[in-house]
Each structure stands twice: as C-alpha cells, then as structure tokens.
Amino acid sequence: MSAVYLPDPTLGRLLGSWRPDVPALLLVAVLGGLYAWGVVRVRGRGGSWPPARLAAFVLLGLGTIVVATMSGLAVYDRELFWTAAVQNVGLDLLAPLGLALGDPLRLAVRALPERGADRVRRALTGRLLRVLTFPLVSTVLVLATELTVYFTPYFATALRVGWLHELMYLQLLAAGCLFVLPVLTGEEALPAWCTHPVRAALVFLDGVVDALPGLVVMTHGTLIAGAWYLHHAPPGSDVRHDQQLGGGAMLGIAELVAVPFLLAVLAQWVRAERAQTAVLDRRLDGELVPTATAEGPAELVRPWWETEAGEVAERMRRQGPGD
C-alpha cells in the first residue's frame, strides 16, 4: 500500500490547516482563565491592569502556543523538519516572551489575598526556583534542552510517540519561561546583584546563545531524525535542504525575539531610573522644608554660600550662584 502524503505546504494551506491538540487546549484554557480571573480581581478592587500586558499575554503568549501546536505547523511537522523547528523555537522563545510581558507573577501577587501573595513570594525566593532561575543556569537549561531535543533520539522518538511529543512541547515552553519570566517580572525574583544593566547584558548573552542551536542544525552534516523524514517526506523533497531551512528559521526567530526582549529590559531600566529620581526629588524637597528659629518666623533652608563665612562664600555672594 502506497503512503499518503499531505498536499504541498503553500502559505494558504499553512494558514488554513488546523488540527486540535487537547493537552495544548487545556493548558491555554487554564493559563488564560487564571490570568483573566486575576485581571477581573484586580479591577474589582479598584485597581488597574495595563491592556498592553493583557494583549501580550493572550496574543503573543497563548497565541503562539495555539499556532505552534494546532496550526499548519503542527499538521506538517511529521513530514517537514522546518515546520517542526519553527514549532519548537516558537514554544521555547516566542511564547515565553509573550507570557512574561504579561507579567503573570505580578498579577498573581496583586490579585491573591495577602496570605496567597505571601506564598507566591516565598515560592519565588525558594531554593529550588532560585537555582533554576539563576540567570546563567536558566540560559544553560534552554541551550541544553534544544540540543538534547535535536541531537539525541528524543526528537525522533517524539515524532512516533504522541505523549512524548506533548511532553517535549511542555519542556520547551517551561525551559524558556525559566529564563524570561524572572527577568521581566515586576517581582523580585532574581538575586539583588542582578540589576537592570546586568539583566540587559544577560539578555544580550542569551540572544547569542539562543542562536547556536539554529547554526548547529543548519550546518550539521548528519540528518536529524533522518530515518523518519526520509520515509515520511513528500516525494521529490530534499530532506537535507529541509533541515537547512529549519536551522535558518530557528536562527532568524531567535534573533528576532532577542530584539524586543532587550527593548523590554531597557524600558524597565528607564522606568526604574525615573522612579529612583522621583524618590530622590521627594527626599530633597522634604529636606528643604521651612525651619523655625527661636528668634523669628519660619524660613526656608538657604544655600551654604548665604550662611557660611569664608572667601569662597563671599565671592559666591558677590557674583551670584549662576554666574
């Protein structure tokens, strides 16, 4: 009996072909439901939650999960390597970025009762999460996950075994979240030394590291899951060229994700600097309050050159501080 192949994956077929994935649907429903509950809870208390964060979480985060696991990419991932590569890098890099931009950890702290918020904070500072989300450790985990998927029998086995394929999806998503979520959250989930300049440097380094799997896949001399794709690829297709396309797609997406990720960290840095400046301004304003004297009415604290003696102060009084 001859094998049955899918039609050539044109852009229209990739956009119009969909296949439900029950575990992915459940995950999206749970994450989306919890996030929506948090937003309603915060707004019900009279607070506000930025629509941009909601849009990032739903459209970029959950949307990427849906597209990666149920769109034409999932329909063709067992015939063409490049569609599987785009799936995996989307779950590993793009979906975690969208989820992190939604700042679900901060939302949970604001939405939960005080006791629940304390539990979340304790979990974020717990020993296990501290180790897993330590910047260099989480970066290595992301790299190790991608290399393990492609350069061990893991990927080839996952193409045959459905539950392992779903586990691979979840592992890629979790590995990406371990790095991105702590960096972008408003909660203190990273060590104190991990200031915004350090975070920006780590994100830049992570962008370089994330490009490595794509380069290796694109230039690797041995076919990845070669026995599977040689048997299941459509007639006339070049399996080696297909692998090169997949590696190029991984490289391109990794670099595209690195740009908004770095911009988000830089925006956090700017906001933190503005907040610190505002605090310093309020402190200075508090120090310049009227002071009462024993001999007369309250007066403002005057500059040092108006109250102190000396040649320099005398010269400042004659010339004026702005000269």
C-alpha positions in Angstrom: 0.0 0.0 0.0 1.5 3.4 -1.0 1.9 6.1 1.5 -0.5 9.0 1.6 1.2 12.5 1.7 -0.3 15.9 2.5 -0.5 18.5 -0.3 2.5 20.8 -0.7 2.6 23.3 2.2 1.7 26.5 0.4 1.2 29.6 2.5 -2.6 29.3 2.1 -2.5 25.6 3.3 -0.3 26.5 6.3 -2.7 29.3 7.3 -5.8 27.3 6.6 -4.9 23.9 8.1 -5.7 23.4 11.7 -5.7 20.3 14.0 -6.9 20.3 17.6 -4.4 19.4 20.3 -6.3 18.6 23.5 -3.4 18.9 26.0 -2.4 22.3 24.5 -6.0 23.5 24.6 -6.3 22.5 28.2 -3.0 24.4 29.0 -4.2 27.5 27.1 -7.6 27.4 28.8 -6.1 27.1 32.3 -3.5 29.8 31.8 -6.0 32.1 30.1 -8.6 31.5 32.7 -6.3 32.2 35.6 -5.0 35.4 34.0 -8.5 36.6 33.3 -9.5 35.9 36.9 -6.5 37.9 38.1 -7.3 40.9 35.9 -11.0 40.9 37.0 -10.0 40.6 40.6 -7.5 43.5 40.5 -10.0 45.7 38.7 -12.8 44.7 41.1 -10.7 46.0 43.9 -10.5 49.4 42.2 -7.0 48.8 40.7 -6.0 48.7 37.1 -4.1 46.4 34.8 -2.4 47.6 31.6 -4.2 46.5 28.5 -0.8 46.1 26.8 0.1 43.4 29.3 -3.2 41.6 28.7 -2.7 41.7 25.0 0.9 40.5 25.2 -0.1 37.5 27.4 -3.1 36.5 25.3 -2.0 37.3 21.7 1.8 36.7 21.8 2.0 34.2 24.7 -1.1 32.0 24.4 -1.5 32.7 20.7 2.0 31.4 19.9 1.2 28.2 21.9 -2.0 27.7 19.8 -0.3 28.4 16.5 2.7 26.2 17.3 0.6 23.2 18.4 -2.5 23.4 16.3 -1.9 25.3 13.1 -0.4 24.1 9.8 2.9 23.9 11.5 1.6 21.0 13.6 -0.2 19.5 10.6 3.0 19.2 8.6 5.6 18.7 11.4 5.8 14.9 10.8 6.5 15.4 7.1 8.8 18.5 7.0 11.5 19.3 9.5 11.4 23.0 9.1 7.8 23.2 10.4 8.7 21.2 13.5 11.7 23.5 14.0 9.5 26.6 13.8 7.1 25.0 16.3 9.8 24.2 18.8 11.6 27.6 18.7 8.2 29.3 19.0 7.4 27.4 22.2 11.0 27.9 23.5 11.5 31.6 22.8 8.5 33.5 21.5 5.7 32.1 23.7 7.7 32.7 27.0 8.4 36.2 25.9 4.7 36.9 25.4 3.7 35.3 28.7 6.5 37.2 30.6 5.4 40.6 29.0 2.0 39.9 30.6 3.8 39.7 34.0 1.6 37.0 35.4 3.6 36.7 38.6 3.0 40.4 39.5 -0.7 39.9 38.6 -0.9 36.9 40.9 0.6 38.9 43.8 -1.9 41.7 43.3 -4.9 39.5 42.8 -4.5 37.0 45.6 -5.3 37.6 49.2 -2.4 38.6 51.4 -1.7 35.0 52.5 -1.7 33.7 48.9 0.5 36.6 47.8 3.0 35.8 50.5 3.1 32.1 49.3 3.8 33.3 45.8 6.7 35.5 47.0 8.1 32.7 49.2 7.9 30.3 46.2 9.8 32.9 44.0 12.5 33.1 46.6 12.6 29.4 47.4 15.8 27.5 47.0 14.7 25.3 44.0 13.4 28.2 42.0 16.4 30.4 42.9 18.6 27.7 41.4 16.5 27.0 38.3 16.0 30.7 37.5 19.6 31.8 38.3 20.4 33.6 35.0 23.4 31.5 33.9 21.7 28.3 35.0 18.4 29.0 33.1 20.4 30.0 30.0 22.3 26.7 30.1 19.0 24.9 30.6 17.5 26.5 27.5 20.5 25.6 25.4 20.7 22.1 26.8 17.0 21.5 26.1 17.3 22.4 22.5 20.5 20.5 21.9 19.0 17.4 23.7 15.9 17.6 21.5 17.7 17.6 18.2 20.9 15.6 18.9 19.6 12.7 20.9 16.9 10.2 19.9 14.4 12.4 21.8 13.0 14.2 18.8 12.9 11.1 16.5 11.1 9.2 19.3 8.7 12.1 19.9 7.6 12.0 16.2 6.4 8.4 16.8 5.1 8.7 20.3 2.2 11.1 20.8 2.5 11.6 24.6 6.3 12.2 24.4 5.6 14.8 21.7 3.3 16.7 24.1 5.9 16.4 26.8 8.5 17.9 24.5 6.2 20.8 23.9 5.8 21.4 27.6 9.6 21.0 28.3 10.5 23.6 25.7 7.9 26.1 27.0 9.0 25.6 30.6 12.7 26.0 29.8 12.1 29.3 28.1 9.9 30.6 30.9 12.6 29.8 33.5 14.8 32.5 31.9 12.3 35.1 30.6 9.7 35.3 33.4 12.2 36.2 36.3 13.9 38.9 34.1 10.7 40.7 33.1 8.5 40.3 36.1 7.9 43.2 38.5 8.5 41.0 41.5 11.9 40.5 43.0 12.6 37.0 41.6 16.3 37.4 40.8 19.4 38.0 43.1 20.0 41.6 44.3 23.1 41.8 42.1 21.1 41.3 39.0 20.4 44.9 38.4 18.9 46.3 35.1 22.3 46.8 33.5 23.2 43.2 34.4 19.9 42.0 33.1 20.5 43.8 29.8 23.9 42.2 29.4 22.4 38.7 30.3 19.7 39.2 27.7 22.2 40.1 25.1 24.3 37.0 26.0 21.1 34.9 25.9 20.4 36.1 22.4 23.8 34.9 21.3 23.4 31.6 23.0 19.9 31.1 21.5 21.4 31.4 18.0 23.7 28.5 18.5 21.2 25.6 18.0 20.0 27.1 14.8 23.5 27.4 13.5 24.3 23.9 14.5 21.2 22.4 13.0 21.7 24.4 9.7 25.3 23.2 9.3 25.1 19.7 10.8 26.3 17.1 8.4 24.0 14.3 9.8 20.3 14.4 9.2 18.2 15.0 12.4 15.6 12.3 12.7 16.8 11.3 9.2 15.2 7.9 9.1 11.8 9.3 9.9 11.9 12.2 7.4 13.4 10.2 4.6 10.4 7.8 5.0 7.7 10.4 5.5 8.9 13.4 3.5 6.8 14.1 0.3 8.2 12.7 -2.9 10.8 14.8 -4.6 11.6 16.9 -1.4 15.2 17.5 -0.4 15.4 16.4 3.2 18.9 18.0 3.8 17.7 21.3 2.3 14.6 21.0 4.6 16.9 20.7 7.6 18.9 23.7 6.5 15.6 25.7 6.2 14.7 24.6 9.7 18.0 25.7 11.1 17.8 29.1 9.3 14.3 29.6 10.7 15.5 28.8 14.2 18.3 31.3 13.9 16.1 34.0 12.4 13.4 33.7 15.1 15.9 33.6 17.9 17.4 36.9 16.7 14.0 38.5 16.1 12.9 37.6 19.7 16.1 38.9 21.2 15.4 42.5 20.0 12.0 43.0 21.7 13.3 41.1 24.8 16.2 43.5 25.1 14.0 46.5 24.5 11.7 45.4 27.2 14.6 45.2 29.7 15.8 48.6 28.6 12.3 50.0 29.1 12.3 48.6 32.6 15.6 50.1 33.3 14.4 53.6 32.2 11.3 53.3 34.4 13.4 52.2 37.4 15.7 55.2 36.9 12.7 57.6 36.7 11.2 56.1 39.9 14.5 56.4 41.7 14.9 60.0 40.6 11.4 60.8 41.8 12.2 59.3 45.2 15.3 61.4 45.4 13.5 64.6 44.4 10.8 64.0 47.1 13.6 63.5 49.7 15.3 66.7 48.7 12.0 68.6 48.8 11.5 67.2 52.3 14.8 68.5 53.4 14.0 72.0 52.2 11.0 72.4 54.5 10.6 75.6 56.4 12.6 75.6 59.6 11.5 77.5 62.7 14.0 79.7 64.5 13.9 80.7 68.1 14.0 84.4 67.2 11.7 84.7 64.3 9.3 83.2 61.9 10.0 80.1 59.8 12.3 80.4 56.9 13.5 78.1 54.1 16.9 76.5 54.4 19.2 78.7 52.4 22.2 77.7 50.3 25.5 77.3 52.0 27.2 80.3 50.4 24.5 82.6 52.0 25.0 81.3 55.6 28.7 80.4 55.8 31.7 82.7 56.1 34.9 82.5 54.1 36.4 83.8 50.9 34.7 81.4 48.6 31.3 82.1 50.1 31.9 85.8 49.9 32.8 85.6 46.3 29.7 83.5 45.6 27.5 86.1 47.3 29.1 88.9 45.2 28.9 87.0 41.9 25.7 85.0 42.3 25.5 81.2 42.0 24.5 81.2 38.4 27.5 83.3 37.2 
